Amino acid sequence: MLTPRASRLEVWGDPIAHSRSPQLHAAAYDVLGLDWAYGRRQVDEASFAGELAGLDGAWRGLSLTMPLKGVAFAAAAALDRRAELTGAVNTLLLDPAGPRGFNTDVGGIVRTLADDGVTAVPRARIVGAGATATSALVALSELGARDVDVVARRPEAVEPLAALGSTLGMTVTATAFAASVHDDVPLTIATLPGDAPVADAAADALARSGGLLLDVVYGHWPTALSAAWERAGDPARSGLGMLLHQALLQIRIFRHGVPDAPLEGEAEALDAMRRVLEEPAAA
């Protein structure tokens, strides 16, 4: 059980200066009356274990961003199901019995799609086959998708996603970026880095058949894909909604120890966090 004095929290990653998590968490803590301090620290994979070992009983939890989700997974003494499925942890609750690991990215995707009225999809597309694509696939499974096309530069990179899809009762196929025609889907989730180059022809081909676009990027906007969706006249959403909702789930964990227990005053806290995202990001 965490002690009342366990009130320090941080987001770790490399790079980390761009993170908006401190603003989001501070806004929510203020509304919720939580006397917690949330900062940021640049930590890479090589230094993660030492930094984690150096935390004392004043620390309540950590948010983890790239490239730390894999080492955080390895450091966790217990894992929630979403973390187990994805092999990625973006939240550590620093229990004296050992760090407890969670993946709130999956829930962040599910909840931000619900904001657009998307609560179920039969099929979908994922662009990119990196770590975030795994969270996207689990989120799509929770939304009922049974057929998912993964567009990737290297078909072999899709193999782990196909194996996970099989575990989840899904059929995952691989498609090359060079394809000029794609089957229609109602939803596309893009998981590429914001500055990833995508040829206009490839982006336009995806946009013509891609339905709603959720691009998990929020620091580089517009992206090559969101620009293609704009040319096609179709809706595109940045990753700010995912960021918002995964942060709220983290606060539930830091407060109650689980991501599915709502907070008292949660609606007001969420409104305060949304207002933060409407402000320009700090330089």
N, C-alpha and C positions, 0 to 999 in steps of 0.2 A: 504494500500500500504506500502510495506517495505521501510524503509529509507535507503539512501546510506550507512549510518554508521552501518547498520545491517550486520555485516561481521563475526560473530562468529558462529561456528557450532561444533557439537560433535556427536559421536556415544555413546549411553548408552546401558548397559546391565550388566549381572552378570552370568558368568564371562565375562570379556571384554579384558583382556590383550592379547588374541590371535588375536583380530580383525585386519584385514588388510585394513579396510576401511580408516584409516588416510593416509596410503601410497597411496591408489588409488585416493582419493580425492585431496591430495596435488599434485600429478602428473598431474591431469586434470586441477586444478586451475592454475598451472604454465603455461601450454600450452595456456589456455584460457585467461590469463592475469587478473585473478580474485584475488583481494587482500583480500582473505578470509583466516581465520585461522580455521582449523578443528582438533579437539582433541578427546580424549576419556575419559569416566568417568564410574566408576563402580556404578551402580544404580540398586537396587532391586525393587520389586513391592511395598514394604511397604514405601520406601523413594521417589518413583517416583513423587507423587503429590507435595510434598514439594520442590523437586529439580526443577520441572517445574515452580512452582509459584515464585521461586527465580530468574528466568531469566529476565533480563531487555531488553531495546530496542536495545542493541548491538547485540542481538542474532537473527540469520536468520532462523535456522532450526536444526532439530535433525534427526539422523538415530537411529532406535531402533532395538535391537536384543533381543534374549530370555533373560529373560522371560517377556519382556515389551510390546509385541505387542497387548495384550489384554487391558492393562491399558491405552496404548496410544490410542487405538480405543475409549475407554470410555471418554478420555479427549478431543477428537477432536470435534470442533464446526461444522465442515463440513467434508464430506467424499467423496472420489471418488468411482466409482462403484465397482472397485476391492476390495476396503476396505469394502464396504457395504456387498458384497457377502461373503467375507471370515471372517469378524469379526476381522480382524487383520490389524494393522497399523505399518509399519516399517519406515515411513517417516512423520515428522511433519514440516509443514511450519508455522513459528511463526508469523502469521498475527496479527496485533493489534486488529482486530475484533474477534480473537479467533483462536486457532490452527487449521490448515487444515490438515486432515489426508489422507495418500495415502498408497497403498500397491504396491510396485514396485517389490516384489518377483514374482508375476504372470508374469509381463512383462519380468523379468529376465529369467524365465524358457522358455518363448516363444522365446526370442531372442537368447538364447544360443543353443536351439534346431535348430533354423534356421541356425546357424553356421555349423551344421552337415547336412544341407540340409533337415531337417524335418520341413516342413511348414504345413503339414496336416496329421492327423492320424485318421482312422476310429474307432480304439479301442486301449486300452492301459491298463497297469497295474500300480497300485501304491502299494508300499510296505510300510506299516506303516499307522496309522490312527490318527496321532497327528495334531498339528496346521499347519505344513508345508504341510501336505497332502491336506488341504483345498485349499491352493494356487495352488498346483499341479493340483487339480481337475478343478479349474477355468481355468488354463492355457490350460488343455486338451480340455475343452469346446471351448476355443477360436481357437484351432487347428482343431475343427470339430469332435472330438471324441464323439460317442454316446453310447459306451459300455465301462465301466471301471470296472475292477476287483480290489478290494482292499484286499491285503493280510495283515491280522492283527492277533495278538495273542488273542484278545478278539473280537468276532463278534459284540458284542453290541457297540463297539467303532466306528463301521462303520455306525451306524444308522444316525448320523448327516450328514455324507457325502452322504448317500443315499438320505436324504431329500433335500440337496443342489443340488444333481444331478437331482432330479425330477424337481426342479425349473428351472434348466438349460436345460431341455429336454434330460437328459442322464439317462441311466440305470446303476446303481451302484450295484454290487454284492460283497458279502463278502466271502473270502476264508481263511481257516485256514493255518497257517504256516506248519502244519503237512502234508498237501497234497503232494503227491509224483508225481502227474501228473497235469499239467496246460495246458489250451488251449494256442495256439500260439498267441502272440501279437507282433507287430513291435516295441514297445517301452515300457520300464519299467522306472518309476521314483521312486527311493528309498528315503524315507524321515526319515529313522531311525537315531538316534544318531550314531556318528562314532564308538563308542565303544560298540554298542549294540551287544550282542552275537546272532549269528545265526548258527545253526547246519549246518555242511557241506552238509549233505544230503538234507536239505531244500533249502539251497542256490543253490546247483547244480540243483535241480529240477526247480527252478525259472529261472536259467540261460539257461537251455535247451530250454525254450520256450519264452524267454523274449525279444528277439530283442536287440536293442540298450539300454544300461543302462545309465541313468542320475542319479547319486547318489549325492544328494545335499550337502553331506559332503565334506569339503576340509581340515579340520584340522587333521583328522585321515585318513591317506591313506597309503596302500589300506585298504578298509573295507572288511568285510566278504563277502559281495555281489560282490564287484568289483573283489575280488580274484576268486570267482566262475565263473564270466564272463571270466576272463583270462583263467581259466582251460578249459572253453568251446570254447575258441578261438573267442569270440564275443566282440564287442567294448564296452568299459565302459568309461564314462566321470565323472570327479569329479565336485563338485559344484563351482569350481573357475570361470567357465564361467557365471553361474548364478550370482555370487557375482559381477563380472565385469559389467554385463549388468544392474543389479538392481541399482548399484552405479551410472552408467551413467544416468539412468532415474531419480535418486534422484537429480543429478546436474541440469538436465533440470528443475525440480520442483523448486529448490532453485534459479535458474536463471530467469525462465519465469513464474513460478506458476502453470505449468501443465506438465505432463510427455510426451506429444506427440508433443512438439515443439522442433525441433532439434536445437542444439547449433551451432553458427558460429565457425568453427574450430573443429567440433565434431569428425571427422575422425582422426585428429591428436591427439586429446585428448584421444580417445579410444586406439590408438596405444601406447601412453605413459602409459596408465593404463595396457595394456597387458604386456608391458615390466616389469612393477613392479611385476606382478604375475609370471613372469619367474625367478625372483630373489628368493633366499631362504627366507622363512619367518623368521622374527626376533625371536631370542630365548626368 
